[in-house]
Amino acid sequence: MKIRQKYLKKAIFEFGSVFKFLIKNFMKNFLKKSSLFAVLTTLILINYSCKPTAQSIVDESIKLHGGKKYDDLSVDFDFRNMHYTLENKKGQYTYTRTQVDSSGHKIVDVVTNDSFSRNIDGVKIPLSDSMAKKYTNSVNSVAYFFLLPKPLNDPAVNKELIGEAKIKGKEYYKIKVRFNKEGGGKDHNDVFMYWIEKESKSMDYFAYSYETSGGGIRFREAFNQKTLNGIKFSDYKNYGFEDLKTKLEDLDVLFEQNKIPLKSEIVNLNVNIK
């Protein structure tokens, strides 16, 4: 009986040793694999988090073009025989357009966040809602294009990074922009595309489609880019088609192939920025 107990204890001991060895190696391999899995997961998450988004690209572009200086800004310039003043104080803006008509009358249009007024020779002129909207849109349009890319962070803007492109040897992000009906203005159905240079984050090209007057496409190339008192602004070469057959996404390729007709140049004169 004692001999049997002796062998039984020995067998139990050996079994325990083998079991401990197996458990030890199992845990060791498990931890190795778990650590490797954790490392791989972390790398994937880091890589994903480092990928640029439409919002991050636009934020960097706004920073390059003026950043916080847009929040307290006073600009005036001449465009197509009219004088514009753009003032913004932490989101409260006043845009003024002054012109002299063929009869020598001085016309001053003033657009604010929530109002429009027209004065002729110092006298306020009553306007129908439709005419007030028409003049408001025309003033806002000039302000919008001058202040780009800052308006790309307006609440009504929906941005999407749709790909990349190469134009004149430089790499660009392609960002498509649509607008909410609420707050998107009369032309909220218009679609825009912006090409932002990958390295510098400079907004060098943009395009848009419009549906008014039968519709069309415009592609603009920035030139005469300047920086004055911390604000970067540009003049533009204005290319386009008088129909909607061409996709905005294809314009960079067509531009490289010189297949977009030049329509005009958009030049702002006597620019003063405070």
Secondary structure, DSSP 8 states (H G I E B T S, - for coil): -HHHHHHHHHHHHHHHHHHHHHHHHHHHHHHHHHHHHHHHHHHHHHHHHHS--HHHHHHHHHHHHTGGGGGEEEEEEEETTEEEEEEEETTEEEEEEEEE-TTS-EEEEEEESS-EEEEETTEE----HHHHHHHHHHHHHHHHHHHTTGGGGSTTEEEEEEEEEEETTEEEEEEEEEE-STTS-TTTT-EEEEEEETTT--EEEEEEEE-GGG-EEEEEEEEEEEEETTEEEEEEEEEEESSS-S-GGGHHHHHHTT-S-EEEEE--EEEEE-
